[in-house]
């Protein structure tokens, strides 16, 4: 093999090098462009409406009352006021997703301390019309003490509107009971989160960041104008050519001040759109710019590879079986050490296999189980 390489002529070397560059451009070009060339410009804080909203957010005072306690019939303990909490993760779940919550509790949710920094995770769910699920949630809360239930469900006013209601209530809970958490992650219960990697990234930031809205950013998405589609957005309601930049679900991160600003900006927002788009819309109204990180997978499931998952912050669509496999390989008890070359090779493999998984005849569904 070495002898063959040495015998290559200059034009053959150039051809080989061009193919290697093209291969990497196809795999990583999109991420590089998004990371460095498509970052949104900071908002102009001279805008009167933006300044007024930010001032309202700064002065916002929510107090626990009888009405508030009725909104959360099941409510876990509030965060300790003296606790230095780096990350609070709010996992949005449905009452019937028992097996997924169990898989999460047996994997990355176990991590409450990373690099001597405190983390906390809470499951946030709506109510249920089924008596069996109501009792199940109540027993889970008694046993684990990590569930918050609000009086509402994802079916009220349609699926998307109900999901947005749940997100707004989750933000309200954060402001009421855990306002000292520095960063908040909103995640679905099918996400694997790499909390050690994310914690290291946040601790490595030069200054304590305000206005941090971090995830896989979707740039210049066009609003749906087809009235037959569920996410139809009439021109009269939203006249802009493109939707605001937003961090794609099912996992993204907000600094505590952004939670406050989005909550205030979203008080009168009731569009029938996915909640991640609505959060982007509220962020724009509050003058908050979405920051792109290719280490969030967005709504994509990343084909499993230990060194790849060791580098990424999140992967979507991870079922209970795979959740256990990832935790066994990367969990706090063992950890996983990957060199630079190993990480590079794993990212190439993960990227290539994730693209191949989009092809129906090559999609291996067993990877998600």
C-alpha positions as semicolon CSV with decimal commas, in nm:
position;residue;x (nm);y (nm);z (nm)
1;X;0,000;0,000;0,000
2;X;0,281;0,241;0,094
3;X;0,465;0,155;-0,229
4;X;0,155;0,232;-0,437
5;X;0,112;0,569;-0,268
6;X;0,477;0,660;-0,332
7;X;0,438;0,585;-0,704
8;X;0,147;0,828;-0,750
9;X;0,213;1,118;-0,987
10;X;0,141;1,480;-0,902
11;X;-0,192;1,490;-1,087
12;X;-0,299;1,170;-0,910
13;X;-0,210;1,321;-0,573
14;X;-0,414;1,631;-0,664
15;X;-0,709;1,415;-0,768
16;X;-0,692;1,218;-0,440
17;X;-0,663;1,538;-0,233
18;X;-0,957;1,699;-0,416
19;X;-1,173;1,393;-0,348
20;X;-1,083;1,400;0,022
21;X;-1,170;1,774;0,040
22;X;-1,496;1,717;-0,149
23;X;-1,590;1,429;0,083
24;X;-1,535;1,646;0,392
25;X;-1,716;1,940;0,234
26;X;-2,021;1,722;0,170
27;X;-2,018;1,588;0,526
28;X;-1,925;1,898;0,725
29;X;-1,975;2,190;0,485
30;X;-2,326;2,265;0,606
31;X;-2,220;2,272;0,970
32;X;-1,921;2,498;0,895
33;X;-2,135;2,744;0,701
34;X;-2,399;2,752;0,976
35;X;-2,141;2,782;1,253
36;X;-1,934;3,064;1,108
37;X;-2,115;3,231;0,817
38;X;-2,487;3,222;0,898
39;X;-2,485;3,349;1,255
40;X;-2,756;3,606;1,307
41;X;-2,657;3,964;1,379
42;X;-2,719;4,095;1,732
43;X;-3,049;4,274;1,775
44;X;-3,061;4,650;1,768
45;X;-3,151;4,744;2,123
46;X;-3,254;5,090;2,006
47;X;-3,587;4,937;1,896
48;X;-3,842;5,080;2,139
49;X;-4,059;4,765;2,150
50;X;-3,756;4,545;2,222
51;X;-3,639;4,777;2,500
52;X;-3,985;4,790;2,657
53;X;-4,019;4,411;2,652
54;X;-3,674;4,362;2,806
55;X;-3,759;4,611;3,079
56;X;-4,085;4,429;3,152
57;X;-3,893;4,103;3,173
58;X;-3,639;4,256;3,413
59;X;-3,915;4,378;3,643
60;X;-4,125;4,062;3,621
61;X;-4,225;3,929;3,961
62;X;-4,412;3,600;3,986
63;X;-4,528;3,497;4,330
64;X;-4,655;3,155;4,436
65;X;-5,025;3,182;4,513
66;X;-5,327;2,958;4,564
67;X;-5,404;2,986;4,194
68;X;-5,048;2,893;4,103
69;X;-5,057;2,587;4,325
70;X;-5,375;2,475;4,148
71;X;-5,196;2,502;3,815
72;X;-4,941;2,244;3,933
73;X;-5,135;1,962;4,107
74;X;-4,811;1,760;4,122
75;X;-4,510;1,972;4,205
76;X;-4,163;1,858;4,301
77;X;-3,952;2,049;4,553
78;X;-3,829;2,391;4,454
79;X;-3,458;2,440;4,391
80;X;-3,263;2,530;4,703
81;X;-3,207;2,908;4,699
82;X;-2,844;2,875;4,814
83;X;-2,759;2,606;4,560
84;X;-2,528;2,698;4,272
85;X;-2,717;2,515;3,998
86;X;-2,548;2,520;3,658
87;X;-2,807;2,337;3,446
88;X;-3,173;2,263;3,506
89;X;-3,311;2,022;3,246
90;X;-3,686;2,025;3,185
91;X;-3,791;1,706;3,008
92;X;-4,125;1,748;2,833
93;X;-4,309;1,417;2,856
94;X;-4,658;1,271;2,827
95;X;-4,824;1,086;3,119
96;X;-4,825;0,753;2,933
97;X;-4,451;0,753;2,846
98;X;-4,355;0,546;3,151
99;X;-4,093;0,326;2,984
100;X;-3,913;0,625;2,833
101;X;-3,897;0,805;3,169
102;X;-3,765;0,487;3,332
103;X;-3,494;0,458;3,065
104;X;-3,394;0,820;3,123
105;X;-3,378;0,775;3,501
106;X;-3,148;0,478;3,445
107;X;-2,918;0,675;3,216
108;X;-2,808;1,040;3,189
109;X;-3,074;1,174;3,429
110;X;-2,872;1,005;3,707
111;X;-2,610;1,277;3,673
112;X;-2,666;1,533;3,945
113;X;-2,302;1,636;3,986
114;X;-2,054;1,691;3,702
115;X;-1,707;1,834;3,769
116;X;-1,829;1,932;4,118
117;X;-2,109;2,137;3,959
118;X;-2,471;2,068;4,050
119;X;-2,725;1,965;3,786
120;X;-3,095;1,888;3,817
121;X;-3,354;1,723;3,593
122;X;-3,734;1,746;3,615
123;X;-4,002;1,570;3,410
124;X;-4,277;1,812;3,305
125;X;-4,613;1,675;3,193
126;X;-4,974;1,775;3,138
127;X;-5,283;1,616;3,286
128;X;-5,456;1,307;3,153
129;X;-5,816;1,203;3,098
130;X;-5,731;0,843;3,192
131;X;-5,763;0,756;3,561
132;X;-5,495;0,488;3,526
133;X;-5,238;0,740;3,397
134;X;-5,330;0,992;3,669
135;X;-5,261;0,734;3,939
136;X;-4,943;0,618;3,765
137;X;-4,805;0,974;3,755
138;X;-4,894;1,028;4,120
139;X;-4,712;0,710;4,226
140;X;-4,408;0,805;4,013
141;X;-4,397;1,143;4,182
142;X;-4,407;0,986;4,527
143;X;-4,134;0,737;4,438
144;X;-3,891;0,959;4,246
145;X;-3,980;1,319;4,338
146;X;-3,890;1,450;3,995
147;X;-4,228;1,516;3,829
148;X;-4,414;1,841;3,774
149;X;-4,766;1,819;3,635
150;X;-4,964;2,120;3,522
151;X;-5,337;2,141;3,478
152;X;-5,361;2,108;3,103
153;X;-5,262;1,870;2,828
154;X;-5,121;1,852;2,479
155;X;-5,467;1,794;2,332
156;X;-5,617;2,130;2,438
157;X;-5,671;2,352;2,133
158;X;-5,491;2,108;1,903
159;X;-5,161;1,925;1,940
160;X;-4,925;2,214;1,859
161;X;-5,115;2,474;2,059
162;X;-5,133;2,237;2,356
163;X;-4,758;2,174;2,333
164;X;-4,692;2,550;2,332
165;X;-4,913;2,583;2,641
166;X;-4,702;2,317;2,812
167;X;-4,378;2,496;2,721
168;X;-4,507;2,829;2,857
169;X;-4,611;2,658;3,181
170;X;-4,266;2,497;3,205
171;X;-4,104;2,841;3,174
172;X;-4,340;2,973;3,442
173;X;-4,241;2,687;3,674
174;X;-3,872;2,766;3,621
175;X;-3,926;3,133;3,709
176;X;-4,130;3,044;4,018
177;X;-3,933;2,756;4,164
178;X;-3,584;2,750;4,011
179;X;-3,489;3,104;3,918
180;X;-3,131;3,058;4,040
181;X;-3,044;2,795;3,776
182;X;-2,794;2,954;3,539
183;X;-2,901;2,758;3,229
184;X;-3,218;2,573;3,136
185;X;-3,245;2,295;2,879
186;X;-3,583;2,217;2,726
187;X;-3,580;1,861;2,591
188;X;-3,818;1,588;2,477
189;X;-3,811;1,251;2,652
190;X;-3,656;1,081;2,346
191;X;-3,332;1,280;2,365
192;X;-2,994;1,163;2,491
193;X;-2,814;1,459;2,649
194;X;-2,440;1,464;2,704
195;X;-2,442;1,676;3,019
196;X;-2,066;1,648;3,094
197;X;-1,975;1,781;2,748
198;X;-2,234;2,057;2,768
199;X;-2,124;2,154;3,120
200;X;-1,761;2,175;3,010
201;X;-1,861;2,398;2,719
202;X;-2,060;2,634;2,943
203;X;-1,787;2,651;3,206
204;X;-1,535;2,728;2,933
205;X;-1,718;3,042;2,820
206;X;-1,509;3,350;2,896
207;X;-1,784;3,548;3,060
208;X;-2,116;3,462;3,221
209;X;-2,338;3,482;2,913
210;X;-2,666;3,665;2,905
211;X;-2,897;3,633;2,606
212;X;-2,774;3,278;2,540
213;X;-3,016;3,081;2,322
214;X;-2,813;2,782;2,205
215;X;-2,895;2,489;1,979
216;X;-2,907;2,375;1,618
217;X;-3,033;2,691;1,447
218;X;-3,272;2,674;1,154
219;X;-3,202;2,971;0,925
220;X;-3,448;3,141;0,689
221;X;-3,721;2,876;0,699
222;X;-4,023;2,972;0,490
223;X;-4,363;2,984;0,663
224;X;-4,619;2,728;0,547
225;X;-4,871;2,897;0,316
226;X;-5,069;2,585;0,222
227;X;-5,404;2,602;0,411
228;X;-5,432;2,222;0,404
229;X;-5,115;2,178;0,611
230;X;-5,137;2,163;0,994
231;X;-4,871;2,435;1,036
232;X;-5,048;2,675;0,796
233;X;-4,953;3,035;0,870
234;X;-5,172;3,291;0,688
235;X;-5,002;3,593;0,534
236;X;-5,237;3,820;0,731
237;X;-5,104;3,672;1,056
238;X;-4,735;3,659;0,960
239;X;-4,633;3,864;0,658
240;X;-4,254;3,816;0,663
241;X;-4,099;3,606;0,388
242;X;-3,901;3,393;0,637
243;X;-3,955;3,270;0,990
244;X;-3,713;3,408;1,252
245;X;-3,404;3,198;1,319
246;X;-3,485;2,942;1,588
247;X;-3,319;2,652;1,768
248;X;-3,464;2,326;1,647
249;X;-3,620;2,094;1,900
250;X;-3,622;1,854;2,062
251;X;-3,336;1,999;2,272
252;X;-3,190;2,348;2,316
253;X;-3,050;2,565;2,594
254;X;-3,158;2,901;2,738
255;X;-2,986;3,120;2,993
256;X;-3,205;3,218;3,289
257;X;-3,255;3,575;3,162
258;X;-3,374;3,443;2,824
259;X;-3,636;3,225;2,998
260;X;-3,771;3,543;3,159
261;X;-3,772;3,737;2,829
262;X;-3,937;3,458;2,630
263;X;-4,202;3,412;2,897
264;X;-4,294;3,781;2,880
265;X;-4,277;3,788;2,499
266;X;-4,496;3,477;2,473
267;X;-4,782;3,595;2,694
268;X;-4,996;3,695;2,395
269;X;-4,857;3,444;2,140
270;X;-5,104;3,172;2,037
271;X;-5,013;3,084;1,678
272;X;-5,066;2,724;1,568
273;X;-4,697;2,650;1,513
274;X;-4,444;2,409;1,664
275;X;-4,322;2,538;2,000
276;X;-3,956;2,561;1,893
277;X;-4,056;2,805;1,617
278;X;-4,268;3,005;1,862
279;X;-3,975;3,029;2,104
280;X;-3,767;3,165;1,815
281;X;-4,041;3,417;1,743
282;X;-4,050;3,527;2,109
283;X;-3,670;3,547;2,119
284;X;-3,673;3,781;1,820
285;X;-3,934;4,002;1,988
286;X;-3,708;4,019;2,294
287;X;-3,394;4,100;2,094
288;X;-3,234;3,759;2,164
289;X;-3,026;3,600;1,887
290;X;-3,020;3,222;1,838
291;X;-2,663;3,085;1,859
292;X;-2,585;2,782;1,642
293;X;-2,397;2,477;1,768
294;X;-2,349;2,177;1,539
295;X;-2,302;1,963;1,850
296;X;-2,680;1,969;1,898
297;X;-2,842;1,721;1,661
298;X;-3,171;1,911;1,627
299;X;-3,451;1,673;1,540
300;X;-3,214;1,419;1,384
301;X;-3,132;1,080;1,527
302;X;-2,754;1,027;1,510
303;X;-2,641;0,671;1,441
304;X;-2,473;0,550;1,760
305;X;-2,098;0,551;1,797
306;X;-1,938;0,597;2,144
307;X;-1,683;0,862;2,045
308;X;-1,939;1,048;1,834
309;X;-2,190;1,063;2,120
310;X;-1,905;1,156;2,352
311;X;-1,853;1,474;2,143
312;X;-2,215;1,568;2,067
313;X;-2,444;1,750;2,309
314;X;-2,763;1,572;2,201
315;X;-2,918;1,310;1,979
316;X;-3,291;1,279;1,912
317;X;-3,509;0,971;1,870
318;X;-3,322;0,750;2,119
319;X;-3,541;0,466;2,244
320;X;-3,517;0,293;2,584
321;X;-3,288;0,014;2,460
322;X;-3,030;0,240;2,298
323;X;-3,051;0,481;2,592
324;X;-2,918;0,203;2,815
325;X;-2,640;0,115;2,570
326;X;-2,519;0,476;2,550
327;X;-2,522;0,514;2,928
328;X;-2,331;0,188;2,971
329;X;-2,058;0,320;2,738
330;X;-2,052;0,687;2,837
331;X;-2,205;0,696;3,184
332;X;-2,051;0,868;3,485
333;X;-1,946;0,534;3,632
334;X;-1,712;0,449;3,341
335;X;-1,683;0,738;3,104
336;X;-1,528;0,705;2,760
337;X;-1,190;0,840;2,657
338;X;-1,152;0,924;2,287
339;X;-0,843;1,065;2,123
340;X;-0,852;1,337;1,859
341;X;-0,813;1,092;1,570
342;X;-1,077;0,859;1,718
343;X;-1,322;1,147;1,757
344;X;-1,258;1,267;1,402
345;X;-1,307;0,921;1,254
346;X;-1,623;0,865;1,462
347;X;-1,776;1,197;1,352
348;X;-1,712;1,107;0,988
349;X;-1,878;0,768;1,036
350;X;-2,171;0,918;1,231
351;X;-2,230;1,185;0,968
352;X;-2,214;0,939;0,679
353;X;-2,442;0,683;0,847
354;X;-2,691;0,952;0,953
355;X;-2,723;1,066;0,592
356;X;-2,764;0,706;0,477
357;X;-3,034;0,652;0,738
358;X;-3,247;0,907;0,552
359;X;-3,272;0,659;0,264
360;X;-3,577;0,438;0,332
361;X;-3,422;0,116;0,204
362;X;-3,114;0,161;0,427
363;X;-3,290;0,287;0,739
364;X;-3,219;0,047;1,023
365;X;-3,497;0,101;1,275
366;X;-3,331;-0,127;1,527
367;X;-3,082;0,152;1,602
368;X;-3,361;0,345;1,778
369;X;-3,486;0,060;1,997
